[in-house]
Amino acid sequence: MAFLDNSGDIILDAVLTDTGRMRLAKGDGTFRIAKFALGDDEINYGSYNKNHPSGSAYFDLEVLQTPVLEALTNNTSTMNSKLISIPRTNLLYLPIIKISNKTGYEVNSNDGIHIVAVDEDTQNILDPCLTGILNGVTFDKGKIRVDQGLDTTEIPSSFTIDSDLWETQYIIEIDNRLGQIITEGGTSTRVSFIDDDNIASYYFSQGTDANMVKAIPAATTNPGASVIAGPRGSQLTFQIKASIELNSSTFLFTQLGSIASPLGCRSQTFYFIDTIVRITGATTGYRLDIPVRFAKLQS
């Protein structure tokens, strides 16, 4: 990882993704660039200075001269803030994706994460005293939901969100060594792609996965159904299944995790691995990282 010299000129540094390089390496003439993404992870737009003593030509000088990271192929280390294009110029607010804390979807009140119990012994110990518990084996406890829309009180929630700001498709990324994404009822879902970092990507759409992606109930009929303050879009609900490796052994916990004692209100010792489940809206590109902790009772 390195920075590119940036004296103020626009720099475009592009690389192929792992999938793109794989297809290029085939050498069969089928390689085509069909999609691309732009990012501005390095830029702090707070550096825009409207009070620069030298005048308006210098307002954005510091922004333009910010060192730029060289392009990386590792998707877990770059492109966290993708740029999007919306042709309309009359937008005052952009939609966001926000984790729900409504009844049945609470996060752990101590550290704001979801805890996945990887076996029944862990579930039975933690369940009575902790919120935000997901049973990663039988799926009879806990689920994760995110709401999408315009989170502002300046526009009444009774208004309908514009169609081009409505997320109808979501991408969920999770470390495939630790868990899998399943439906609210515990049904397995199909992995779309697993990259060379063992990050599995799942694609869900409102049309084909109606049990996971739904329209948020209208504020006129159910005002308390969403954490979105303004016009509402869609909601995504899912559960997490713990991997067989986490359920049946402690190997990954010793390699990737740590030991906690106590965990929450319990005095027992637990193995745990902290990770991130990433949700991306396919329409707007908005990205939300959800902290998740896989926990296993130390026998």
HELIX and SHEET records of a PDB file:
HELIX    1   1 ASP A   18  LYS A   26  1                                   9    
HELIX    2   2 TYR A   45  SER A   47  5                                   3    
HELIX    3   3 SER A   56  TYR A   58  5                                   3    
HELIX    4   4 LEU A   61  LEU A   64  1                                   4    
HELIX    5   5 GLU A  120  LEU A  126  1                                   7    
HELIX    6   6 SER A  163  LEU A  165  5                                   3    
HELIX    7   7 ILE A  244  SER A  248  1                                   5    
HELIX    8   8 PHE A  251  LEU A  256  1                                   6    
SHEET    1   A 2 PHE A   3  LEU A   4  0                                        
SHEET    2   A 2 VAL A  68  LEU A  69 -1                                        
SHEET    1   B 4 ILE A  96  ILE A  99  0                                        
SHEET    2   B 4 ILE A 144  GLY A 149 -1                                        
SHEET    3   B 4 ARG A 232  ALA A 242 -1                                        
SHEET    4   B 4 GLY A 179  ILE A 182 -1                                        
SHEET    1   C 4 ILE A  96  ILE A  99  0                                        
SHEET    2   C 4 ILE A 144  GLY A 149 -1                                        
SHEET    3   C 4 ARG A 232  ALA A 242 -1                                        
SHEET    4   C 4 VAL A 213  ALA A 215 -1                                        
SHEET    1   D 7 ILE A 133  ASN A 135  0                                        
SHEET    2   D 7 HIS A 114  ALA A 117  1                                        
SHEET    3   D 7 ARG A 287  LEU A 297  1                                        
SHEET    4   D 7 PHE A 270  GLY A 281 -1                                        
SHEET    5   D 7 GLN A 169  ASP A 175 -1                                        
SHEET    6   D 7 ILE A 199  SER A 205 -1                                        
SHEET    7   D 7 PHE A 193  ILE A 194 -1                                        
SHEET    1   E 5 ILE A 133  ASN A 135  0                                        
SHEET    2   E 5 HIS A 114  ALA A 117  1                                        
SHEET    3   E 5 ARG A 287  LEU A 297  1                                        
SHEET    4   E 5 PHE A 270  GLY A 281 -1                                        
SHEET    5   E 5 SER A 258  ALA A 260 -1                                        
END                                                                             
